[in-house]
Amino acid sequence: MPHVTDYLQFVLAPQMLNGLALGVSVILVALGLTIIFGLLDVINMSHGEYYAIGAFGALALALAGVNYWLLIVLVPVLMVPLGVLVERFLIRRVYHGADRHVSTLLLTFGLALIFEDLLKIIFGPNTHRPENPIRGATEVLGVLIPTYRLFLIAIGAAVIVAVALVVYRTRLGAMVRAAAYDSNMAASLGVRIGWVYSGAFAFGVALAGLAGVLLAPVYSVFPTMGRDFILMAFTVVIVGGMGSIWGVVIAGIALTQVQAIASLIISPVWADPIVFGVMVLVLMFRPQGLFGRLGHA
């Protein structure tokens, strides 16, 4: 029995908390992805690069002397104009066509390649490791957990709750959901659809940038980091339901816990294939995901 208790306390619990920290970060990226799809019906293949831009932006501003706590607010705010420009001058030009899904997918995929190459040109191909702003560990139920990871979980959860409250409990959120359900009807009621689309896209980009800032001190920062992270975010969105906020939250926590626990039982190499296997099963038996779309929730 003592061996079982020790395993639960010193192996399983820390692994699950690490999975929770990763899950909160994945949810932040996936929330932006699902809002963009649920409202604009655009599969944004460049979304991972906004996560990378946020991380590199935090790295550059930190080297310039900007305080980390200011970066948490400043970087997402600076990402908003980028999102507005991309939506207004690129995506908006192609998503009204008959083949909008193919056009927007190819456009955002090409944009992802451009952003990735720009990061390589500006920062080089090498890996960077930002300084941890909160050092030390905190004891939780007898387990020592890095304090910064606890902070990451807390602030990430607060942002997720705030996003859900805005979408489901405010007039602005009602406008967004109305536009997602029927844009023509919403426009006839006075909703400025163009501004809603630009704002939603920019908001999704800002959430990805925030995730980049929060994860920069935990994981290494490198030009292709968005490509790796977006696979998990897309899996979460597909399992939770394309356009479902609560689906993303539940799927993000569940899948990262599956990944964390599976890596204890089998080789960590197989943890990702198991998660993708869950996605395949969902696509086979429930293609719409666990929950409905943004405008139907």
Secondary structure, 3 states (H helix, E strand, C coil): CHHHHHHHHHHHHHHHHHHHHHHHHHHHHHHHHHHHHHHHCCCCCCHHHHHHHHHHHHHHHHHCCCCHHHHHHHHHHHHHHHHHHHHHHCHHHCCCCCCHHHHHHHHHHHHHHHHHHHHHHHHCCCCECCCCCCCCEEEECCEEEEHHHHHHHHHHHHHHHHHHHHHHHCHHHHHHHHHHHCHHHHHHCCCCHHHHHHHHHHHHHHHHHHHHHHHCCCCCECCCHHHHHHHHHHHHHHHHCCCCHHHHHHHHHHHHHHHHHHHHHCCHHHHHHHHHHHHHHHHHHCCCCCCCCHHHC
